[in-house]
């Protein structure tokens, strides 16, 4: 495969090397192996269940220590809101209020989401904003038929010359309406939440990964709400932003694994998924990093309950980290008694959920020490898991590697061979789901930050099918941030209640209880 001089300049301008691009194309050709899931993680077999006592103990542990720690909340927030309005774009494209009634259209198109949208119209946080825009254009909304009301409302929301919600960052859309008529965004709600569990000395640090073209909009929103939120919480906020690096983009190929070319003959590169954010995460200096997606927020009525479980996860991290550091310091002495070996081995297998190699007992003491140190001296992540209610996405599994070793991993359905009946059955019968609720310890026992790039399973990337201007192509996604990018971290799964998981994947999700104030 030959690249032109123009191709090489384009590749280098993105911060990529020819070797990287060629290795990406090779992955398309050889195909990435599927994850080999051995069994789903369940309560008492990979997932820790919480008792009232353990909840109280871990909250108390975190509260007692947090003021001596550097805490950061890390929020992936680069996505536009387009997918939230997918069914509404379909409606605008297909529906003409002059030709049929709205009910006739819904019945014919089987677009059930439209019925829910119409019933809940006045409960949406942006209702007044849309009506105000319509009236400013001279539309007599109140006296329109239901069909025309719906069409005008949706058109005003989504038209590029109107509110253009679908092309806004999801984090800056109106998400919640309060009794004071204050409208909050997901961005604002993350600040309120951070004040409850990610603040020390009345200051909270938040880091958002955003698309660079939205930076001014986020800055403007923070200026709009800063005083209001600080007065409400008694906490001040240090906000920082970073962008997905162009050098993490991956080349797209045709179905024949040839570089996909644009109409001007340039190479097509695509963003490589949330795994690209590992570089952003790796730049964060903190003792504890809370990770949560931008759209997973609730109204204030539920925030204390959500914050409680964030503290629980952090308390578990502190407990396990303390013991891990103690044992690593012990291993540094190089003279370990038989009882100490047993104690560390039990900690690994029982507390850290690490399967010790069957070869381990054959090792001489010096190699046992080396093995135990290698297993313990890693970043730690505590992952909240909710009961599976049919949401698409990743889940907690025991995964077998090419050497037969088992480890706990978050696996996306795209990483699983669904044509293999036994693999599909394991996925289908999984009891829990990954809501992207992570608390991370990224420093070692000497207080040095781990280089997170050293703990990635590069074989956990995956290939997806896409289209560009009607042409099929194959795209490469890097190992997901909480999937293969954290494959070699020490991983603990903890069951948390469903109230901690309230994503807004479609606009109708804003009608659910956690996004509506209690009447």
C-alpha positions, 0 to 999 in steps of 0.5 A, spaced: 500 500 500 503 506 497 501 513 500 502 519 496 507 525 499 500 529 500 498 523 504 504 523 508 503 530 510 496 530 512 498 524 516 504 528 520 499 534 520 495 530 525 500 528 529 500 521 527 506 517 524 506 512 518 508 507 522 501 508 526 497 508 520 500 502 517 499 498 524 491 501 524 490 498 517 493 492 519 488 491 524 483 491 519 486 486 515 487 481 521 481 483 525 481 484 532 480 478 536 473 478 540 473 478 548 472 471 551 467 472 556 468 466 561 462 468 565 458 474 567 460 477 574 454 477 579 453 478 586 459 475 591 462 472 584 465 478 582 460 484 584 460 486 592 453 487 595 453 493 600 450 492 607 447 498 611 453 497 615 458 497 609 455 503 606 456 507 613 463 505 614 465 507 607 462 514 607 465 515 614 472 513 612 471 517 605 469 523 609 474 523 615 480 523 609 477 527 604 480 534 606 487 531 606 486 528 599 486 532 592 480 530 588 478 531 581 471 530 578 472 528 570 467 528 566 467 526 558 462 531 555 465 532 548 458 529 544 453 533 541 446 532 542 444 530 535 442 522 537 438 525 543 433 527 538 433 522 533 426 520 532 424 528 532 429 529 526 425 523 523 419 526 524 421 533 521 423 529 515 417 525 514 411 529 517 407 534 513 401 537 518 397 539 511 397 532 509 395 528 515 393 528 522 399 527 527 395 521 530 395 518 523 402 519 522 404 516 529 400 510 528 402 509 521 410 510 522 409 506 529 413 512 532 411 511 539 416 516 542 412 521 539 406 520 543 410 520 549 413 527 547 407 530 545 404 528 552 410 531 556 411 537 552 409 542 557 414 538 562 420 539 558 425 544 561 426 548 554 418 548 553 418 556 555 424 557 551 421 554 545 414 558 546 417 564 546 421 563 540 415 561 536 411 567 539 417 572 537 416 569 530 408 571 530 406 564 531 399 564 535 401 557 538 395 556 543 390 556 537 394 551 532 391 544 531 395 539 535 398 537 529 401 544 527 403 545 534 407 539 534 410 540 528 412 548 529 415 546 536 419 541 534 422 545 528 423 551 532 427 546 537 431 543 531 432 547 525 439 550 524 436 557 524 432 557 530 434 553 537 438 548 533 438 543 539 441 537 536 448 541 534 449 543 541 453 540 546 449 535 550 452 538 556 449 545 555 442 543 553 436 545 558 436 539 562 432 541 568 427 546 570 426 548 578 420 552 581 424 558 581 423 558 573 431 557 574 433 552 568 439 548 569 444 544 564 447 538 565 454 542 566 451 546 572 448 539 575 455 536 575 457 542 579 452 541 584 454 534 585 461 535 585 460 540 591 457 534 595 463 529 594 468 532 590 470 538 594 475 539 599 476 546 603 470 548 600 473 548 593 471 543 587 475 541 581 472 539 575 475 537 568 471 536 562 473 533 556 469 537 550 470 539 543 474 545 542 469 548 538 464 549 544 470 552 549 467 559 548 460 556 550 462 552 556 466 558 558 460 563 557 455 558 561 460 557 567 460 565 567 452 565 567 451 560 573 458 561 577 455 566 582 448 562 583 451 555 584 457 558 589 452 561 593 447 555 593 453 550 595 458 554 599 463 551 594 467 555 589 469 551 583 475 550 579 473 548 572 478 546 567 477 543 559 481 539 555 480 536 548 480 530 544 487 530 541 487 529 533 493 524 534 488 519 537 484 519 530 484 513 526 484 512 519 478 509 516 478 504 510 473 501 505 470 494 505 476 491 502 481 495 507 484 500 503 484 507 505 477 511 505 478 517 501 474 523 501 471 526 494 478 531 494 482 524 494 484 526 502 484 520 507 479 520 512 480 520 519 475 519 524 475 520 532 476 513 535 471 513 541 472 515 548 478 511 549 482 517 546 480 520 552 486 516 556 491 521 554 486 527 557 485 522 564 493 521 564 494 528 565 490 529 571 494 530 577 489 527 583 489 522 589 482 520 587 478 521 580 471 521 580 469 519 573 462 520 570 458 521 563 455 528 562 448 526 561 448 522 568 445 527 572 439 528 577 435 534 579 437 536 586 432 532 590 436 526 588 443 529 589 444 527 596 442 519 595 447 519 588 453 523 592 452 518 598 454 512 593 460 516 590 462 516 597 461 509 598 465 507 592 471 512 594 471 509 601 472 502 598 478 505 594 481 508 600 481 502 604 483 497 599 489 502 597 491 503 604 492 495 604 495 495 598 500 500 599 502 497 606 503 490 602 507 493 597 512 496 602 512 489 606 514 486 599 520 491 598 523 488 604 524 482 600 524 478 606 517 475 607 515 470 612 510 464 610 504 467 614 505 474 610 505 470 604 499 467 605 496 474 608 498 477 601 495 472 597 488 472 601 488 479 600 489 479 592 484 473 591 478 475 596 479 483 597 482 485 590 478 479 586 485 477 583 485 470 580 492 467 582 496 463 577 496 456 578 503 456 577 504 461 583 505 456 588 511 453 584 515 459 584 521 460 589 520 466 594 523 471 590 519 470 584 513 470 588 515 477 591 516 479 584 509 476 582 505 479 588 508 486 587 506 486 579 499 484 581 499 489 586 502 495 583 497 498 579 492 503 578 485 501 582 478 503 579 472 502 583 466 501 579 459 502 581 454 497 577 447 497 577 442 491 575 441 490 568 434 493 566 436 492 558 440 498 557 445 498 551 452 498 553 457 494 557 457 490 563 461 486 568 464 480 566 470 475 568 474 475 561 479 469 559 485 472 556 490 468 551 493 464 556 487 462 560 488 467 566 481 470 568 480 477 570 474 482 571 473 487 565 467 491 563 466 489 556 461 492 550 457 488 546 461 490 540 467 486 543 463 480 544 462 475 538 454 474 538 454 469 533 457 464 538 451 462 542 455 460 548 458 467 548 451 470 546 448 467 552 453 469 557 451 476 555 444 475 555 444 473 562 448 478 565 445 481 571 448 487 571 450 493 567 456 498 567 453 505 568 460 509 567 460 510 575 468 510 577 472 512 582 480 511 581 486 511 584 492 513 579 498 514 584 502 508 587 505 507 594 510 512 593 505 517 591 508 517 584 502 517 578 502 511 574 503 512 567 496 510 565 498 508 558 502 502 561 496 498 563 492 498 556 490 492 552 491 494 545 487 488 543 481 490 546 480 495 540 474 494 536 472 495 528 465 498 527 461 499 520 459 506 518 457 510 512 460 517 509 456 520 503 452 513 502 459 509 502 460 504 507 466 504 511 470 500 516 472 505 523 477 503 528 475 505 535 481 505 540 480 500 547 474 504 550 476 508 556 473 504 561 474 497 557 481 496 554 484 502 556 483 500 563 484 492 562 490 492 566 488 496 572 486 492 579 478 492 578 473 492 583 465 492 582 460 494 587 453 494 586 449 501 587 442 502 586 439 504 580 438 512 582 445 513 581 444 511 573 440 517 570 442 518 563 439 522 557 440 518 551 433 521 548 430 527 549 424 523 552 428 521 558 428 528 561 420 526 563 423 521 568 422 522 575 430 523 577 429 529 571 423 532 574 422 536 581 417 533 586 411 536 585 
